[in-house]
Amino acid sequence: MVEPVPSSAAEDEPERAENGENDANGKRRRRKPKKQRSFWVELPILIVVALVLAFVFQQFFARVYTIPSASMESTLHGCTGCYGDKVLVDKITYDFADPGPGDVVVFKGPEPWLENEAPAQRSGNPIVRFFQNVGSVFGLAPPDERDFVKRIVAVGGQTVQCCDAQNRVVVDGKALNEPYIHWADPSDPRQDPFDPVTVPQGDVWVMGDNRNDSCDSRCQGGGGLRGVVPVDNIIGKARVIVLPPGRWGGVSDTNPQQNAQPVALGMSAPDWQQGVPLGIGAAAAWPAVFVSRKLGSGARKAVKRKR
């Protein structure tokens, strides 16, 4: 004789069945499958999450920047209206170390640099402008702020000038070793000279690798001290070229001061001035030779008279 199931057990039976528990007869009931969300419902959520993570990463750790000009050729490629290199910029390195000579850095333009710079153009269409702003965050469009990319040549407390007799930039009396320089005209590898500038503490002196096609600390803001860049303006250090695929690779950070050669500090003189000391020496030598010959002749005559 089968005893009736108590009412409380009977009421709990559906709940146990839904949870995959055994019913009163000891039979296992299958758990009722949950209804999965549609792919088209999950896709927007995944996209939003990915964008948020990418935004946080680029705001605090690293960001992709587009090279807009040829001032850093041939280290970094870029030109107006073309598909320039996309560079990953490390934003946390300088939280633990100071910027040094040879570092290729991206920085916000100091006030003197922005006096003659036009802001990035944005569309009047709000939808297009939105996508332009989003693209700038991910390095797919020029940034709204006016940022620059150059190489650090000298740091605070150092004196920089150009050039020595071999047309090399001089820092603290030593001619730099700059293998990264790109000459637009290889047959005429000369750079414009500039007077000595002592870089203030907390600033850096930057120059483009494409030495004759770069407006940098030498000319921005009128040059001199107005051309230096505050360390606080540096966004980060250029590390890797991420696009296009054919340009993948690290960004050279050769320290030009490492194998610098001591030279005489000061502006190199023109050729005609370099010949002045030689001419003075030759002119001064003639009277000495003339007097020496006269004295020698007089001595020989005196010897002959004694004989």
Residue pairs with C-beta under 8 A, 6 or more apart in sequence:
5 13
5 24
9 24
10 24
13 23
13 24
16 22
16 23
16 29
17 23
17 29
18 29
18 31
18 32
19 31
20 28
20 29
20 30
20 31
21 29
22 28
22 29
23 29
54 138
55 137
58 64
58 137
58 138
60 91
60 92
61 90
61 91
61 92
62 88
62 89
62 90
62 91
62 92
62 236
62 239
63 88
63 89
63 91
63 137
63 139
63 235
63 236
64 86
64 87
64 88
64 89
64 138
64 139
64 140
64 242
65 86
65 87
65 89
65 106
65 139
65 143
65 147
65 149
65 238
66 78
66 84
66 85
66 86
66 87
66 139
66 140
66 141
66 142
67 76
67 77
67 78
67 84
67 85
67 86
67 87
67 149
68 78
68 80
68 84
68 142
69 78
69 79
69 80
69 84
70 77
70 78
70 79
70 210
70 213
71 78
71 149
71 150
71 208
71 209
71 210
71 213
71 214
71 215
71 216
72 78
72 104
72 149
72 150
72 151
72 208
72 209
72 210
72 214
73 182
73 209
73 210
73 213
74 182
74 209
74 210
75 104
75 151
75 180
75 182
75 209
75 251
75 252
76 84
76 85
76 87
76 104
76 149
76 209
76 238
76 241
76 251
77 84
77 85
77 247
78 84
78 85
83 244
85 241
85 243
85 244
85 247
86 139
86 241
86 242
86 243
86 244
87 106
87 139
87 149
87 238
87 239
87 240
87 241
87 242
87 251
88 238
88 239
88 240
88 241
88 242
89 106
89 235
89 236
89 237
89 238
89 239
90 236
90 237
90 238
90 239
91 235
91 236
92 236
93 236
93 237
94 231
94 234
94 236
94 237
98 155
98 231
99 105
99 152
99 155
99 204
99 231
99 234
99 237
100 152
100 155
100 255
101 152
101 153
101 154
101 155
101 171
101 255
101 256
101 257
102 151
102 152
102 253
102 254
102 255
102 256
102 257
102 258
103 151
103 152
103 237
103 253
104 149
104 150
104 151
104 152
104 237
104 238
104 251
104 252
104 253
105 149
105 150
105 151
105 152
105 204
105 206
105 234
105 235
105 236
105 237
105 238
106 147
106 148
106 149
106 234
106 235
106 236
106 237
106 238
107 147
107 148
107 149
107 150
107 206
107 229
107 233
107 234
107 235
108 145
108 146
108 147
108 148
108 233
108 235
109 117
109 146
109 147
109 148
109 233
110 220
110 221
110 228
110 229
110 230
110 233
112 220
112 221
112 222
112 226
112 227
113 146
113 148
113 220
113 221
113 227
113 229
114 146
115 221
117 146
119 144
119 146
120 136
120 142
120 143
120 144
120 145
120 146
122 129
122 132
122 133
122 144
123 129
123 132
132 141
133 144
135 141
136 142
136 143
136 144
147 235
148 206
149 238
150 206
150 207
150 208
150 214
150 216
150 217
150 229
151 180
151 206
151 207
151 208
151 209
152 204
152 205
152 206
153 160
153 169
153 171
153 176
153 205
153 206
153 207
153 217
153 256
154 160
154 171
154 199
154 204
154 205
155 199
155 204
155 205
156 199
156 200
156 201
156 202
156 203
156 204
156 231
157 198
157 199
157 201
158 171
158 172
158 198
158 199
158 205
159 171
159 172
159 196
159 197
159 198
159 199
159 265
160 169
160 170
160 171
160 196
160 197
160 199
160 205
161 169
161 170
161 193
161 194
161 195
161 196
161 197
161 265
161 266
161 267
162 168
162 169
162 170
162 191
162 192
162 193
162 194
163 169
163 170
163 191
163 193
163 268
164 170
164 175
164 263
164 264
164 268
165 263
165 268
165 274
166 175
167 189
167 190
167 191
167 268
168 175
168 176
168 178
168 263
169 175
169 176
169 178
169 191
169 207
169 256
170 176
170 263
170 265
171 256
171 257
171 260
173 262
173 263
173 264
173 265
174 257
174 260
174 261
174 262
174 263
175 260
175 261
175 262
175 263
176 256
176 257
176 260
177 256
177 258
177 259
177 260
177 261
178 254
178 256
179 254
180 209
180 252
180 254
181 189
181 209
181 211
182 209
182 210
182 211
183 189
183 211
183 212
184 210
184 212
184 213
185 212
190 212
191 211
191 212
192 212
192 218
193 267
193 268
194 218
194 223
195 224
195 267
196 265
196 266
196 267
197 205
197 217
197 224
197 225
197 227
197 228
199 205
199 228
200 225
200 228
202 230
202 231
202 232
203 228
203 229
203 230
203 231
204 228
204 229
204 231
204 234
205 217
205 227
205 228
205 229
206 216
206 217
206 229
207 214
207 216
207 217
207 218
208 214
208 215
208 216
216 227
217 223
217 227
217 228
217 229
218 227
219 227
220 226
220 227
221 227
237 253
238 251
239 250
239 251
240 248
240 249
240 250
240 251
241 247
241 248
241 249
241 250
241 251
242 248
